[in-house]
Amino acid sequence: PPTHHVVPSGSGGWNVRRGGADRASGHFDTKEQAVDYGREVSRNQQTELRIHNRDGRIAQSDSHGRDPNPPRG
């Protein structure tokens, strides 16, 4: 499924990047700002949002539409 990622920037701060893209769609000073922006973009485009830690590992994943494994009610 299409994804957006919140990832640490090599120059400091945090980037929001669409999966497979070379360039960031947004750069932020704090992770919180990047996550807020990433959630908004992900909801609008109905993608999965992957939030990474400083070490690059995925810490959290949010689904905003077309979830391949929706929770059972």
N, C-alpha and C positions, 0 to 999 in steps of 0.2 A: 504493500500500500504506500501511497505518497506520504512523505514525512517532512517535518521541520525539526531542527535540532538547536538546542541551546548549548553552546560549546565555549570553552575558555579561549580567549584570543591570545595569540603568541606575543602581542605587544601590550598585554594587560587588558583587563575588562572582559566582557563577554560578548559573543556574537550569536545572532539568530541566522541560521542558514537552512535553506531547503535541501533536502537529501539529494546528494549528487552534484550540488552546485559548488563552483569554485569560490564565488564571492558571497559575502554575508549580505543579507537584506537589512540588517540593522546591527549597530555596535553600541554597547552600553557599558557604563562604569561599574554597575553592580549586577549580580546574578538575578536579584529580584526584579530589576527593571527589564532585563532580558526575558525572564520567564513570563512576566505580564504581557509584553509585546508578542512573544512567541505564542502564547495562548490565544490572544486576539487573532493573530494571523491564521493559526491552525483552525480555529473555529470557523473563520470566514471561508477558508479553503477546504474545510472538512478533511484534515490530514491528521496523522498521528504526530504527537509532540514528544520528542525524546529529550530529556533534560540530563545533561552530563555533569559529572563532578570535575574538579580541577585536574584529576589524573586522566580524564577522558572517558572513564567508564560511565555507562548509563545508570543514573541513580533513580530515575522516575520516568514513567511513560504515561501519557494521557491520550485518550482517543476522543476525537471530535468528529465523529461521523464515519460511517462505513467500517465499523469495528469488525474485524474478522472473527473475533471471539468475544461476543457481547456477554455480560454477566447474566446469569440465570436469575429470574425474579422470584 
